[in-house]
Amino acid sequence: MVAGGKSRASQAVQPGAPRAWQRMLSGRRLDLLDPSPLDIEIEDIAHGLARVARWNGQTRGEHAFSVAQHSVLVEHFVAQQWPEATPGDRLGALLHDAPEYVIGDMISPFKTALGFDYRQFEDRLATAIHLRFGLPPKMSPEVSAQVKRADQASAFFEATRLAGFDIDEALRFFGAPPPGGEPDMTPLSPTDAQALFLTRFASLMAAEDSAGGKGARD
């Protein structure tokens, strides 16, 4: 963090200097190469994720299925599959794709092609987001495994209900979903997806406060 409480990207920039920050609607300027938790706001995250399409937009429905809606679905599956999850664990699940509010949702084959530098960039931003909301800088192996399992469950339903995959193909790529009924997969408008994400965030933060701020597992 920057001494004196000022964000890095808010410091004076010389005219003509290369720009490595993005201005958010909140007014924050996020340094993309060295992100500070001070420049991260949940409203910016929700706004961005609600306007980023899963599956590169290749889904059925009036609206794209957004990363915001996917994130809420993943948090739902974590709670369903892992009753011992703390509010902090579930908050980590909700924010598992939060860096995509800046970098977008790149499909897995493209991430592989880009290689390590992309992952490093994504990890730095994820760390800043975690610190901003009182989570450990990195997910513990236990939380990460549960989020990945929930992410695969969400991907299965998205693939078969929205992205044109047949059941056998989805089983091959994502494995079998958990029992317990199919969630509502109706794609929401960006405005509704943003509101859904912010409502879930507020609920988890309140639960975290009630639990004494124990947070996610280190």
Secondary structure, DSSP 8 states (H G I E B T S, - for coil): --GGG--STTS---TT----EEE-TTS-EEESSS--GGG--HHHHHHHHTTSBGGGG---SSS--BHHHHHHHHHHHHHHH-TT--HHHHHHHHTTTTTHHHH----HHHHHHH-HHHHHHHHHHHHHHHHHTT--SS--HHHHHHHHHHHHHHHHHHHHHTS---HHHHHHHH----SS---------HHHHHHHHHHHHHHHHHHHHHTTS--S--
